[in-house]
Amino acid sequence: MKNKYIESMKYGFIVTGMIVIVLFIGYCLFKVMGVYFAFLLSTLGVFGLVTLIHWVWNYKEQTSNKITLTEEGIFFSNAVTDKKKKGSEDDV
């Protein structure tokens, strides 16, 4: 159970960070260049963010919903096989 919370927290931090970055860039562009140009770039940034999240989500589903964070980066592994080997249905 603990691993599911940690995994969802990782995704929450990543998505929240990307949204904050997009909004900050839009605000800076609004201050520098004006309303319409900043709105256009912010909208493109949001569409890019949604595309990135969609890609990560699909890649995650293809690799059995398990993320491992190491010093080298984020790696995906097969959680379903690991759980069946242990013989437990729920982590406590």
C-alpha positions in Angstrom: 0.0 0.0 0.0 2.8 2.4 0.8 4.4 2.0 -2.6 1.2 3.1 -4.3 1.1 6.3 -2.3 4.7 7.0 -3.0 4.2 6.4 -6.7 1.1 8.7 -6.9 3.0 11.4 -4.9 5.9 11.3 -7.5 3.4 11.8 -10.3 1.7 14.6 -8.4 4.9 16.4 -7.8 5.9 16.1 -11.5 2.6 17.3 -12.8 2.3 20.1 -10.3 5.8 21.3 -11.1 5.2 21.3 -14.8 1.9 23.3 -14.4 3.7 25.8 -12.1 6.5 26.2 -14.7 4.0 26.8 -17.5 2.0 29.3 -15.5 5.2 31.1 -14.4 6.4 31.4 -18.0 3.0 32.6 -19.1 3.0 35.3 -16.4 6.5 36.4 -17.3 5.6 36.7 -21.0 2.4 38.5 -20.1 4.5 41.1 -18.2 7.1 41.5 -21.0 5.2 41.1 -24.2 1.5 41.7 -23.7 -1.7 39.7 -23.3 -2.2 37.9 -26.6 1.3 36.6 -27.2 1.6 35.3 -23.6 -1.8 33.7 -23.8 -0.9 31.9 -27.1 2.4 30.6 -25.7 0.8 29.5 -22.4 -1.9 27.7 -24.3 0.8 25.9 -26.4 2.6 25.1 -23.2 -0.5 23.6 -21.7 -1.1 21.5 -24.8 2.5 20.3 -24.7 2.2 19.5 -21.0 -1.0 17.4 -21.7 0.8 15.6 -24.5 3.8 14.8 -22.3 1.5 13.6 -19.5 -0.4 11.4 -21.9 2.9 9.9 -23.3 4.2 9.2 -19.8 0.9 7.6 -18.7 0.8 5.3 -21.8 4.4 4.3 -21.4 3.8 3.6 -17.7 0.8 1.4 -18.5 2.8 -0.6 -21.0 5.4 -1.3 -18.3 3.0 -2.6 -15.6 2.5 0.6 -13.6 5.8 0.5 -11.6 8.3 3.4 -11.4 11.7 3.1 -9.7 13.6 6.3 -9.0 17.4 5.8 -8.9 20.4 8.1 -9.0 20.7 7.5 -12.8 17.0 8.5 -13.4 13.5 7.1 -13.5 13.2 3.5 -14.6 10.2 1.3 -15.2 9.9 -2.3 -14.1 7.3 -5.1 -14.0 5.4 -4.8 -10.8 2.7 -7.3 -11.7 5.2 -10.1 -12.1 7.0 -9.2 -8.8 3.7 -9.2 -6.9 2.8 -12.6 -8.3 6.2 -14.1 -7.3 5.7 -12.9 -3.7 2.2 -14.4 -3.5 0.7 -11.3 -1.8 -2.3 -9.5 -3.1 -1.8 -6.3 -1.1 1.2 -4.5 0.3 0.9 -3.7 4.0 
